[in-house]
Amino acid sequence: MAAPPPSESRRAQAGHAGRPAVREFLLGVRDISGPALGTLAVGLVTGVAMAKSGLPLAVVLAAGLLVFASASQLACLPLVAAGAPLWLVVTTACVLNLRFVVFSAYWRPYFAHQPRGRRLLLGYISGDPIFAAMNQRFPLPAPGQLPYFLGLALFNWLVWQVGSLIGLFMSDDIPMDLGLRFLGMLALFALALPMLVDRATWTSAAVACAVAMLASGLPYGLNVVLALMAAVATGVWLDRRRPGAATA
C-alpha cells in the first residue's frame, strides 16, 4: 500500500496536534465562565461609572476598550471628576496596578520565549481571574498552556467588553437604586477570594482592609492607596520571613 504524499501527512499531523490545542482552549473558556460573571458585573458597573463621569464619550469609550482595568478605572474616575491633581490620579492607577508586576514575573517562565509583541498582547488580556485559574491548571509550564491561557483570557476580555459597553450606552436606563456599586464590590471580592491561598495573602488582605477603614476619612480615596501600599509591604515582609527565603 502506497504511503500518503508528504503534504497530506503533514496536514494530518497538524490536525492531530491542533485538536488538543482546541480542547485546552475550550477548557479555558469553561473554567473561566463562572468567574466571568463577576467580570460582567464589574464591567457593567465600570461602564455606568464612566458614563456618569461627565467625560467626553470618545474618552470613556476608548478607556473601556483599551484600558481593561476596572479597579484603577473605578478609583480614578472620581478623582478626575473631583479635579484631583494629575500626580494623584497617576499614582493611584500605578499603585492599584502594582499586582500586574507580580503577575508578569509569574508569566515569565510560561511566555518568555514568545515574541515581544505577542507577550504584550498576552499581558494586556490577562487579569486577576486568569492568574488564579492558570495557577490551578498549570502550576508549572507545560504543553497546552498557551491555548488554555487564551481560552481564559479572551473569553474574560470579551465578557468585560460586553458589560462595559452595556453600562456605558444604557446607563440612563439602569436604575441606580439597584445597588450596582455594592454589586461591583461583591464581584471584585469574588475575583479576589480565590487568590487568598496562604497566610501571607490572607494577612496582607486583612491589613489592607484595616488600613482602608482606619483611613476612610482621607480625601480623594487616599485610603485605598494607603491600604494597597500597606498590603504590598506586609506581603514582602512576610515573604522574606518564610523558611528558606533568601537573606540579604
URUR-V367713 format. One record per backbone hydrogen bond with DSSP energy under -1.0 kcal/mol. NH is the residue of the N-H (numbers start at 1). CO is the residue of the C=O. If there is no record, write none. Layout:
BEGIN
nh=<NH;NH>
co=<CO;CO>
END
This chain:
BEGIN
nh=<9;10;11;12;13;14;15;16;17;18;19;22;23;24;25;26;27;28;29;30;31;32;36;37;39;40;41;42;43;44;45;46;47;48;49;50;51;52;60;61;62;63;64;65;66;67;73;74;75;76;77;80;81;82;83;84;89;90;91;92;93;94;95;96;97;98;100;101;103;104;105;106;107;108;110;111;112;114;119;120;121;122;123;124;125;131;132;133;134;135;136;137;138;145;148;149;150;151;152;153;154;155;156;157;158;159;160;161;162;163;164;165;166;167;168;169;170;173;178;179;183;184;185;186;187;188;189;190;191;192;193;195;196;197;202;203;204;205;206;207;208;209;210;211;212;213;214;215;216;218;222;224;226;227;228;229;230;231;232;233;234;235;236;237;238;239;240;245>
co=<5;6;7;8;9;10;11;12;13;14;15;18;19;20;21;22;23;24;25;26;27;28;32;34;35;36;37;38;39;40;41;42;43;44;45;46;47;48;56;57;58;59;60;61;62;63;69;70;71;72;73;76;77;78;80;79;85;86;87;88;89;90;91;92;93;95;97;98;99;100;101;102;103;104;107;107;108;111;115;116;117;118;119;120;121;127;128;129;130;131;132;133;134;142;144;145;146;147;148;149;150;151;152;153;154;155;156;157;158;159;160;161;162;163;164;165;166;170;175;176;179;180;181;182;183;184;185;186;187;188;189;192;193;195;198;199;200;201;202;203;204;205;206;207;208;209;210;211;213;215;219;221;222;223;224;225;226;227;228;229;230;231;232;233;234;235;236;242>
END
